[in-house]
């Protein structure tokens, strides 16, 4: 009788352990490597797919605008220098505008058509480095060409992201509009304005937009 009870307890313990293992396996985190350019959405909010698509849409608009041949007509084959001043997020979402602007800069720089000037935050770091090198150059420690000066920007690029949300219960339509502008720093004239749009239809939304 004692052996029978022990066997029953052992069998019950084995069943409990098996169930626990099944539950834990079902709750485990599953990670899968996918192509970084794969489009996909979990919440329906703005993500890297939108940033990349908008950048790819705006780049041809920028390079195909009359401002570029006009600049070349005045300066020959000299490439215009652009400063990205700000990308304003006017949506209710947390959007990393750096992802979009960095993609924009990457493609434009690699096109070999334009150049970009460091923004204010980077310039502060660069100036500290220049000051350090200037002091080192006095003792012959490094090259003394840091005092040759730096190039200023010819144009400044500004951007803004707006959204319009139509949501009812767990369904939503979210419209995004991205506007970029290029201003000539010599006369403060806007020489180019580009626009790109995205729209999300979200069913079963678990968040409020």
C-alpha positions, -999 to 999 in steps of 0.1 A, spaced: 0 0 0 28 23 9 46 16 -24 14 23 -43 10 57 -26 46 66 -34 42 56 -70 10 77 -73 28 107 -58 57 103 -82 34 100 -111 15 131 -101 47 150 -96 59 140 -131 26 152 -146 29 186 -128 65 190 -140 55 182 -176 27 208 -175 50 234 -160 75 228 -186 49 232 -213 36 264 -198 71 278 -195 80 269 -231 48 286 -243 57 318 -224 93 319 -236 106 347 -258 111 337 -294 136 357 -315 139 355 -353 164 373 -375 147 390 -404 158 412 -432 161 448 -418 143 461 -448 113 439 -442 81 459 -437 61 450 -407 39 465 -380 30 454 -345 12 484 -330 4 503 -363 25 532 -352 52 549 -373 83 528 -375 115 523 -395 95 511 -426 78 545 -428 111 564 -422 128 545 -450 99 549 -474 96 586 -468 133 592 -472 133 572 -505 104 593 -518 118 627 -508 154 622 -521 144 622 -558 122 652 -552 152 671 -536 178 662 -563 153 668 -591 143 703 -581 155 734 -600 175 747 -570 204 723 -578 210 733 -614 206 769 -604 233 766 -578 256 748 -603 250 776 -627 263 801 -602 291 779 -587 301 756 -614 306 720 -603 309 730 -566 287 708 -545 262 726 -522 267 723 -485 236 715 -464 229 719 -427 201 699 -412 188 722 -385 157 705 -371 131 678 -377 100 686 -357 76 659 -345 41 672 -343 24 639 -338 12 623 -306 37 595 -310 73 592 -300 90 592 -334 128 589 -337 133 615 -364 170 608 -363 164 575 -381 147 593 -410 172 622 -412 202 599 -410 189 578 -438 182 609 -458 218 622 -453 233 588 -460 217 585 -495 223 622 -504 259 621 -493 265 588 -512 250 604 -543 280 626 -546 258 656 -554 256 674 -521 276 678 -489 264 681 -453 277 703 -426 278 691 -390 249 702 -368 252 723 -336 257 694 -312 284 678 -333 301 712 -339 305 717 -301 324 683 -300 345 692 -330 355 726 -316 367 709 -284 388 686 -305 401 715 -326 411 733 -295 429 703 -282 448 698 -315 457 735 -316 473 732 -282 491 700 -292 503 716 -324 522 743 -305 545 717 -292 548 699 -325 526 670 -313 501 670 -342 496 687 -376 491 724 -374 465 726 -402 435 727 -379 434 765 -382 427 765 -419 391 770 -411 359 751 -419 332 755 -446 299 770 -437 265 758 -451 249 771 -483 215 758 -474 196 747 -443 171 719 -443 141 719 -419 114 692 -416 82 686 -398 60 654 -393 23 658 -388 -4 632 -383 -42 631 -384 -59 603 -365 -94 589 -370 -100 563 -343 -131 544 -332 -128 518 -305 -100 494 -317 -100 506 -353 -80 536 -365 -68 554 -396 -36 573 -391 -24 597 -418 12 610 -417 25 639 -437 62 648 -438 73 681 -451 109 691 -458 122 725 -469 155 738 -481 164 775 -475 192 794 -491 213 810 -463 225 838 -485 191 853 -490 168 833 -468 147 822 -498 130 788 -497 143 770 -528 126 736 -523 97 721 -504 91 683 -506 62 663 -492 57 626 -485 26 609 -471 19 576 -453 -15 561 -442 -20 533 -417 -53 513 -414 -52 496 -381 -77 469 -369 -78 457 -334 -56 484 -321 -45 479 -285 -33 515 -281 -47 550 -285 -30 570 -312 
